[in-house]
Amino acid sequence: MFKHLLIPTDGSKLSEAAIRAGINLARENDAKVTALYVMPDYRAIIYGADALLTYNSAEFERSMNSKADTALQFVDQIARPEGVPCEFVRIASSSVYQTIVQQAQERHCDLICMASHGRKGISGILLGSETQRVLTHTHIPVLVHRPEVASETI
């Protein structure tokens, strides 16, 4: 059914669960995977008490590449034993959702598999969601992996 999945990751535990689900789906469908890490494309600015401090751009880039390496290596550790072919992509961008949609289109993916924090109500409105933005800006199907909520027994 699906032949090429895009699995964006931010390296979080929530993304790791979505990665596992996406890799399993890819294995079951004999599909390939493109794992995507979107690095922020901006200089972090920190306001000090008396001065304006900025990160060293080379240090910031090393830090972002290190985080990308860790997140993408996790995908490789899950995909390789399952025999799922993977391509690993890191891109610097100021818009995560636009990059996800663009990469899915350019790489001819037929499914985007990503995590969602499952925020509802006012926190969902205020914090926004890259997943929600992807859902509303792509024509490619999106499989949203949400955290399991512990149910209360009465």
DALINWO-V654148 format. One record per pair of residues at least 12 apart in sequence whose ideal C-beta (glycine too) atoms are under 6 Angstrom apart, sorted by the first residue. I is the first residue (numbers start at 1). J is the second residue. D is the distance in Angstrom with one decimal. If there is no record, write none. Layout:
I_J_D, I_J_D
This chain:
1_29_5.5, 2_29_4.8, 2_31_5.1, 2_110_5.3, 2_111_4.6, 3_31_5.0, 3_110_5.9, 4_32_5.4, 4_109_4.7, 4_110_5.7, 5_22_5.5, 5_26_5.2, 5_31_5.7, 5_33_5.0, 5_111_4.9, 5_113_5.3, 6_34_5.1, 6_104_4.5, 6_109_4.1, 6_112_4.8, 7_19_5.8, 7_22_4.3, 7_33_5.7, 7_35_5.2, 7_113_5.0, 8_36_4.5, 8_100_5.0, 8_114_5.2, 9_37_5.8, 9_71_4.7, 11_67_5.7, 11_70_5.9, 11_71_3.5, 14_115_4.4, 15_115_4.9, 17_145_6.0, 18_114_5.7, 18_115_3.8, 18_145_3.8, 19_75_5.5, 19_78_5.8, 20_78_6.0, 21_145_5.0, 22_113_3.6, 23_78_4.9, 23_79_5.2, 23_82_5.6, 23_84_5.4, 26_84_4.7, 27_82_4.7, 27_84_5.3, 32_85_4.4, 33_84_5.7, 33_86_4.8, 34_87_4.7, 34_107_5.4, 35_72_5.6, 35_75_4.0, 35_86_5.8, 35_88_5.2, 36_89_5.0, 36_103_5.5, 37_68_4.2, 37_71_5.1, 37_72_5.6, 37_90_4.7, 38_91_5.7, 38_93_5.4, 38_96_4.7, 38_99_4.8, 39_64_4.3, 39_68_5.8, 39_92_4.6, 41_92_4.1, 41_93_5.2, 41_94_4.7, 68_90_4.4, 72_88_4.5, 96_130_4.8, 97_130_4.9, 97_133_3.6, 97_134_4.9, 100_134_5.3, 101_137_5.3, 101_138_4.6, 104_140_5.1, 111_141_5.3, 112_140_5.7, 112_142_4.6, 113_143_4.5, 114_131_5.6, 115_145_5.1, 116_131_4.2, 116_144_4.8, 116_146_5.1, 118_146_4.5, 118_147_5.9, 131_144_5.9
